[in-house]
Amino acid sequence: MKKILLICLLLFMANNANALEFQWKFVMPAMDSREAAVEVYEVLDSIKGVYDIVPDIERNSVMFFFDDEKTTEDVAKERLTAAGYKIEKMMLLEEPKGGVMN
């Protein structure tokens, strides 16, 4: 049983070895209320691979992470734009974490 669990763990780690995590901040002038923050959160939360979503009404922005094997920042931008939010600025906040960098 222990061998099976170890093999499963190693296979899981091997499958996720190339996944990178990116942290982005989008600045959106229209995200200036609690209702807008909730809507932005829900839009991003509906995208597979997006997590740790933090809307900031005072700075009209949202920060979030995503897994590059599941989505991209362009998908997030497209979904928010479709929901009526013009993105004024997109900033990569941290270098990618995880995976194998060449």
N, C-alpha and C positions, 0 to 999 in steps of 0.2 A: 504494500500500500504506500509506504514512504517513497519507494522508487517511482511509482506512478505520479505521485504529487510533485516530486522533484522534476520529473520529465515535463509535466504540464507547466510548471513554473518556468523552466528553461525555454520551452516553446513560446510561452507568452512573452517573455523578455526578448527573445529573438525577433518576434513579430513586431514589437514596438521599438526596436532599437533605432530605427531611422526617423521616428516621429519627432518633430520639433515643436516647441511651444513658443508662441509669439505674444507679446503684450502690446496692445495698441491703445491709443487715445484718439478719439474723434471729437472735434469741436463742432457743435451745431447750435447756431444762434436760437433756433426755435425750441430748444430743449430748456425751457425757462420756467417750468411749473412741475408740480408733483405728478400731474396727469401725464405730461409729456415724458417725464422720467420713467413712469410705469410702462408707458407704451414702448419706449426705446428698449427698456429691459426685456419686455415680452417679445419684441421683434428679434433681438439678439439671442434670447434664450431659445427661440424656435429653430435656430440654426445648429445642426449637429456639429459638435466639436468646439462650440463657443462656451466658455465658462468664466467664473469669477467676474461677473458683470457688475460694475460700480458706476451708476449714474451720479453726476455732480451738478446739481441745479445752479449753484453759485458760479460755477465756471462754464456753464453751458456745454458740458462735455460728458463723455462716458469712457471708462477704461474697461478693457476686457482682455482675456486670453483666448487663444484658439490653438487647436491641434492642426498642423499643416497637412496632415494626411486626411483630414475630414472636411476642411473648408479653407477659405482664404479671406484676406481683408477686403478683397473686391466683392465677395458675396455679401459680407456685412454691409458694405457701402451701398450695394444695389438694393438690398432689402430695406435699409433705412431711407434711402432716396424714394423708393416706391411707397413708403409709409408717409412721405411728405416732409422728410427732414433733409435740408440742404447741409452737406458736410463742408464746412469752411476749411478745416485742416485735419489731416491724418498724420499721426506721429507714432513711429515705432519707439516704444519706451525702453525696451531692453533687447539685448542681443538674444537670439534664439537659445532656448535651454533644451537639453536632452538630445537624443539622437547622436549621429556620428557626423561630425563636420570634417570636410576634406580641405 
